[in-house]
Amino acid sequence: MSTDPKRADRRPNILLIIEEPAIPAWVVALLVTAALIAVVAILLLVLRGPGGPLAVAPTPTATPTVADEAPSPEGEAATSEATLEPTPPGTEEPTVSATLEPTSEPTAEPTAASPTDTPAPPTPTATTAPTWTPCPVPVDAALAPLWDRRTLGCPLGPAALGSWAVQTMERGIMFWSQERDSILMIANNGRWMEVPDYWHESKPELSCSATPPEGLIQPKRGFGLAWCTQPEMRDALGYALIVEEPTDVRLQTTAADYIHLLYHIGHDSYLLLPDWTWTRPDAP
């Protein structure tokens, strides 16, 4: 068998595979763990750094409290003692909630009032009507309804029946007495006045200028003179309704400040009081 030189040079290729030594698993785990720890440390440094979201506030420092002692009167040097009171950070003072139990105030017991003696009602005494001594001058029968002895006293003289003149006014009446030589002006407002009669024949009948409304009359002669010279009574009386006319009047004066009991025969009665007011009870 012949040998082919070409085939003789063909030697099989031998691959040399060199196996490197393998890294143990525990070494790999240790390296990975170290790498993770390093990453976490770096993240913590970044997050807790200044301006980071997990930045830690600086711990407050203690503030010294200096208590100054006042200088002594002897002039010794003042000494100051500094007391440092550290304040732990983030420590809140505990709040103590006190529960107050209601206290009941002592209730004063009512003190019974000592009984007092009830005075007996006064024994009524019989009132004896005063015994009046008859007046020396009796009251005129026509004036008796106006007379009250307790307040008016006894008459100073008998009632005088005389011939007078009268004039009816809008709001009152006027009388003229020749014996008294005066004018009585009695107004419906409860006032009265007596003035002397100064009119005489030499004077004009109308003593003042007035313009009475239609149907009314201006007083004249003695009535007119009194009416014109007394403006207050003139306004109270108004104008005359009729001309003056004669009448019979009964007049009696009592002791109580010369109060006049005046009775206009057949018409009205008047009680003329000293304070220049009057009343008019019903005539008998």
ChimeraX attribute file (.defattr): number of C-alpha atoms within 10 A of each C-alpha:
attribute: neighborCount
match mode: 1-to-1
recipient: residues
	/A:1	3
	/A:2	4
	/A:3	7
	/A:4	9
	/A:5	8
	/A:6	7
	/A:7	8
	/A:8	8
	/A:9	8
	/A:10	9
	/A:11	7
	/A:12	6
	/A:13	6
	/A:14	6
	/A:15	6
	/A:16	6
	/A:17	6
	/A:18	6
	/A:19	6
	/A:20	6
	/A:21	6
	/A:22	6
	/A:23	8
	/A:24	8
	/A:25	8
	/A:26	9
	/A:27	10
	/A:28	11
	/A:29	11
	/A:30	11
	/A:31	11
	/A:32	12
	/A:33	12
	/A:34	12
	/A:35	12
	/A:36	12
	/A:37	12
	/A:38	12
	/A:39	12
	/A:40	12
	/A:41	12
	/A:42	11
	/A:43	12
	/A:44	14
	/A:45	14
	/A:46	15
	/A:47	15
	/A:48	13
	/A:49	13
	/A:50	12
	/A:51	10
	/A:52	12
	/A:53	10
	/A:54	13
	/A:55	14
	/A:56	12
	/A:57	8
	/A:58	7
	/A:59	10
	/A:60	11
	/A:61	11
	/A:62	12
	/A:63	12
	/A:64	12
	/A:65	11
	/A:66	11
	/A:67	11
	/A:68	11
	/A:69	11
	/A:70	11
	/A:71	11
	/A:72	9
	/A:73	6
	/A:74	6
	/A:75	7
	/A:76	9
	/A:77	10
	/A:78	11
	/A:79	11
	/A:80	11
	/A:81	12
	/A:82	12
	/A:83	11
	/A:84	11
	/A:85	11
	/A:86	11
	/A:87	13
	/A:88	11
	/A:89	12
	/A:90	8
	/A:91	7
	/A:92	8
	/A:93	6
	/A:94	6
	/A:95	6
	/A:96	6
	/A:97	6
	/A:98	6
	/A:99	6
	/A:100	6
	/A:101	6
	/A:102	6
	/A:103	6
	/A:104	6
	/A:105	6
	/A:106	6
	/A:107	6
	/A:108	6
	/A:109	6
	/A:110	6
	/A:111	6
	/A:112	6
	/A:113	6
	/A:114	6
	/A:115	6
	/A:116	6
	/A:117	6
	/A:118	6
	/A:119	6
	/A:120	6
	/A:121	6
	/A:122	6
	/A:123	6
	/A:124	6
	/A:125	6
	/A:126	6
	/A:127	6
	/A:128	6
	/A:129	6
	/A:130	6
	/A:131	6
	/A:132	8
	/A:133	6
	/A:134	8
	/A:135	12
	/A:136	11
	/A:137	13
	/A:138	14
	/A:139	23
	/A:140	18
	/A:141	11
	/A:142	17
	/A:143	20
	/A:144	13
	/A:145	14
	/A:146	22
	/A:147	19
	/A:148	10
	/A:149	15
	/A:150	9
	/A:151	10
	/A:152	19
	/A:153	17
	/A:154	20
	/A:155	24
	/A:156	18
	/A:157	16
	/A:158	15
	/A:159	23
	/A:160	13
	/A:161	13
	/A:162	14
	/A:163	15
	/A:164	17
	/A:165	18
	/A:166	23
	/A:167	20
	/A:168	18
	/A:169	26
	/A:170	16
	/A:171	17
	/A:172	21
	/A:173	19
	/A:174	24
	/A:175	22
	/A:176	25
	/A:177	16
	/A:178	12
	/A:179	9
	/A:180	9
	/A:181	12
	/A:182	18
	/A:183	24
	/A:184	19
	/A:185	25
	/A:186	25
	/A:187	23
	/A:188	15
	/A:189	13
	/A:190	14
	/A:191	18
	/A:192	21
	/A:193	15
	/A:194	15
	/A:195	15
	/A:196	13
	/A:197	19
	/A:198	14
	/A:199	17
	/A:200	10
	/A:201	8
	/A:202	6
	/A:203	12
	/A:204	13
	/A:205	16
	/A:206	16
	/A:207	20
	/A:208	14
	/A:209	8
	/A:210	12
	/A:211	9
	/A:212	13
	/A:213	9
	/A:214	6
	/A:215	9
	/A:216	16
	/A:217	18
	/A:218	23
	/A:219	29
	/A:220	20
	/A:221	19
	/A:222	22
	/A:223	27
	/A:224	19
	/A:225	21
	/A:226	26
	/A:227	26
	/A:228	20
	/A:229	13
	/A:230	13
	/A:231	11
	/A:232	10
	/A:233	20
	/A:234	18
	/A:235	13
	/A:236	19
	/A:237	22
	/A:238	20
	/A:239	23
	/A:240	23
	/A:241	17
	/A:242	16
	/A:243	14
	/A:244	19
	/A:245	11
	/A:246	12
	/A:247	16
	/A:248	15
	/A:249	22
	/A:250	19
	/A:251	21
	/A:252	20
	/A:253	23
	/A:254	22
	/A:255	15
	/A:256	17
	/A:257	12
	/A:258	16
	/A:259	20
	/A:260	20
	/A:261	26
	/A:262	22
	/A:263	24
	/A:264	17
	/A:265	14
	/A:266	11
	/A:267	10
	/A:268	13
	/A:269	24
	/A:270	20
	/A:271	19
	/A:272	22
	/A:273	18
	/A:274	13
	/A:275	10
	/A:276	12
	/A:277	15
	/A:278	20
	/A:279	14
	/A:280	15
	/A:281	13
	/A:282	11
	/A:283	17
	/A:284	14
